[in-house]
Amino acid sequence: MPFNPTKDIPDLSGKVIIVTGGSSGLGKESVHQLVKHNPEKIYLAARTSQRGNAAINDIEKATPSAKGKIHYLEIDMASFASVKKAADRILAENNRLDILMNNAGATGGAPGLTTEGYEDQFGSNYMGPTLFTKLLSPLLRKTAEEPNSDVRIINLSSELFKQGPKDGILFAKLKSPMADMGSIPRYGQSKLANYYFSKVAAEKYPTIKSVALHPGVVNTGIWDEFKKRRPYLGMVFGALSGLFLTDVHEGAKRQLWAATAKKQDVKTGAFYTPKGTEYPQAILKNDKLAHELWDWTEKEFAKHGF
């Protein structure tokens, strides 16, 4: 996709931005590129202050004009309490929110459950970011009502949704470790859910542009846990990654484009490929399943007081 962040990201003066998973990989690169264009504030969200602040220091060293514009935000997507604490801070400190980039993701771990008892990848990759977005939606919608606003929710998905369960979302198993299923199908299920949220959010929040995308097969740290658990496959993966994987700078262009390109060029409710075109797969057009997931999710949040 012909997109040059240095030249093509417009002036971001006055905008408040959140990038989750910002301590490394695509998130860190996204913060680095966005901060060059003079936003009012960027929150770099990550699980630990050590990694989050180290990333901020790296970016400030590379781009001195970033100093004072990037703020660390602690958040653990596997914990609703952590998600709420982070959202409460954003709501307390800001009167606007222009771009929410849900970039954080996890894969490759052993079967397990999040704090609230959801399958680990589904909980971390879908439930946490969706709750975060829900809690911030009043501020996003308030900003969208202002003159000349351009509010966007960007959700990182993956074409590995194709490797998920053939039925799409296995509702009956979402509160179990799903140990009978491999890591990649569990990951694929969570990434399909990310898109379905974007799809329905585009309907529910018509003043906000909501999109999902597959950044490409990018050489980030997301597969490190998989390589630890499968060392022999990890050696092969490591040897091939330099030949076939997209580097982080190139991979981040997709989400930067979705977040900042001209309004008319980005279609709300879409799922974009690295080339900027939409995926044609039939399961992505399953409105019934997308709305079933939305309703199920709302009921789950209600059980936890949200």
N, C-alpha and C positions, 0 to 999 in steps of 0.2 A: 504494500500500500504506500503510495507516494506521500508520506507525511514527515515533515522535518520539524521536530519540536522546537528547535531554536527559532525558526522562521515562521512556523505556522500556528503556534500557540499565540493567541492574541493577548493584549494587555489584560491582566486580571485584577487591576486596581479595585479595591473595595471588597473583593470576594473572600469568603471564608470557606475553607476546604478541609475535608477529613480524608485521609488515606489510611485504611487499616492494613495490617501486615507490613508496616512501613520500615521495619528494621533491616530488611534485606531484600534482595531480588527485585521483582517488578515494583513492589511498593516503594522501596527506597529510591529506585530510579525515577518513579513517577513524582515523588516529592521533589527530588533534585531538579527535574525539568520544569515542574510547575512553579517552583519558588523563584526561578529566573525571570518570571514575567510579572513580578510585583503584586502578588496577592496581599490582602490585608493580613492574613493569618493562615497557616497550614498546621493542622494537627497530625503528627506522625504517631499513629496508634500501634502499640505492640504490647506483648505480654509482660516484658520486663524492662525496667528503667535502664538497666545496664546496657542492654542491646539497643533500646530506643535512643538513649542519649548518645551512645557511640555512633549511631547512624547520623544523628543530627550534627555531631562534631565533624564527621567525615564530609557531610554536605557543605557545612559552613567553611571548612578548609578549602574545598574545591571552588566554592562560590561565596566569597566574602559578603556580597550583598544580601545573602540569606540570613545573616546574623540577626537574631531577634524575631524573625518571622515564623520559625518552626517551633512548635510546642509539642512536647511529649505527652501522649495520652495513654494511660495504662488501661488495657482491656484484654480479657481472656474470653474468647468466643465460646469456650466450653462451660462457662459459668454465667447464668442469668444475673446473679448478683453483681458480677464484674461488669457485665454489659450495662446494667441499669446505672451503676455508679458512674461509668464513663458517659452515658447519655445525660445524666443529671448534671455533670460538670459542663458539658457542651451547652445545655440549655441555660445554665446559670451564667455562663461567661459571654454569651453571644446573643445578638438580636437578629442574626441572619445566618443562613447556611446555604451555600450555592452549589457545592459539589460534594457528594458523598461517594467515595470510591471504595466499595467493599471488595478489597483485594486479598484479605487474609484467607489462608487455606491450609489444610493439613491433609496428608495422605500417608499411606504406607505403614501406619502403626498397627500393632497387634489388636485384635478385637477387644473392644471395651465400651464403656459408657461414659457420658459426660456427667457433670455434677447433678443434673436433673434427671438422668437416667435414659438419655437417648443414645442410640448407636453413635459411637464416637465421631466418625467422619460426618454423618448427617447432622449431628448436633453442633459440631464445630464449624462446618462449612455452610450450613443452611440455617439452623435454628438460631444460633447466636447472631449472625449478621442480619437476619430477618427481624429479630427482636430489636436490635440496635436501630434499624431503619424505621421500624414502627414507632419507637419511642421518640425518634427525631422528626417524624413526619409532620407534627404541628409546626415546627420551626421551618422545615423545608417548604411547606405549603404557604406559610406566612411570607416567606421570602419570594415565592413565586407570584404573589399578588402585587408585588411592588413593580413600578414602571420599569420597563426595559430589563426585567429579570430573565435569567436563563438558568433554571435550576435543573440539575441532573443527578440521577442515581445510576452508578455504573457497577454492575455485578460481574465479577470474573467467574466464568463458567469454564467448561472444557468440552472438547469434542469426545472426550472419554465417556460422555453420557451415552454414547453408542454401546459401551461395554457394560452398562448397568443392567439390572433385571429386565427381562423382556416385557414385563407388565408395567415398567416405568417406576412406580413408587410402591414399595411393599409396606403398606400402612400397618398391617398386623405385626410386623417385625421391627418397627422403628424404635421400640423401647426395649430392644434386646441387643446383645453384642453382634448378632448375625454372624456367629463364628463359623457357620456352615458355608459362608460365601467368602470369596477371596477379597483382598484389599481393593483391587481395581474396580470390581463391580460395585462395591460399597461406595467408593469414591464417585463412580459414574452416576449412581443414584443421587448423591448429594449435589452433583453438578447439574443434573437435569432439574432438580428442585430449585436451584439458583435461577435457572432460566424461567421456570414457571412463575416464580415470584415476580421477576421482571415483567413478564407478560401481563399478569393480572394487575400489578402495581400501575402499569401504564393506563389501565382502564379505571382503576380506583382513584388515581391521582392525575387527572387529565392535564393539569397545569405544569406537571413535572415530566421531564423526559427521562424515561426509565429503559435502560438497555442492558443486555448481557453480551458477553463476547468470549471467544476462545483466543487467547493471546498467541497461540502457536505452541510448539513443543520447545519450551524455553529452558535453558540451562541454569536453573535456580537451585536452591537448597531443599525444595519441597520433597524430593525423592530420597533425601539422605537417610531417613529412617528405614525405608525399604532396602537400601543398600546395606545397612547395618544388619538387618535380619536375614538377608540373602546375599552373603558376601561374595559368593562365586558369580552370581548374576550381577552383583554390584560392580565387580571388576570388569565384566564385559560392558555393562552400561557405561561405566566411567570411560572406558577406552573409546567407545563409539560416540559418546556425548559431544565431544569436541568436533566431530565430523558432521553430525546430523542435527544437533540442537541449535536453535536460534539463541544468540547472545541476548543478555538482559536489556541492553540499550535498544536493540531492534525490537525485542518482544514487547517492551513497554509502550511502543508507539501506538498499538491498537487501543489501549485504554486511554492514553492521552488524547488520541483523536476523538474517541467517543465522548470524552469529558469536555473538549474545548473546540471542536470543529464547528463550522457554521450550523446554526439551528436546522436549516433546510436540508443539510447533508446527512443528518443523523435521525433515523426513524425510531420513534418511541415504540417500545414493545418488541424490538428486533433482537435477533441473536446473530452477531457478526462474526465472520471468519477473519483470519489474519489479513485477507485481501480486501476487507471492507464490504464484502458481499454477504448476503444472508444464507443461513443453512436451510436446505430444502426438506430435511427429514420429516416424515409424517408425524412422528411422536411429538415433535415440537409444536405441532398444530392442534394437539389434543386439548381443546378448550375445557372439556368436561373434567379431565384429570387435573388440569391446572387449577381450576376452581375448587375441585375436591380437596386438593392440597392446601389451598388458601384457607378454606373453611376449617379443615382439620387443624391447621396451624393456629388459627385464631382461638379455637377451643382449647388447645394445649396451653396457649399463653394465658387464657382466662383462668385455667386451673392453678396457675402460679401467680395470679393477682395482677396480670397485665391486660 
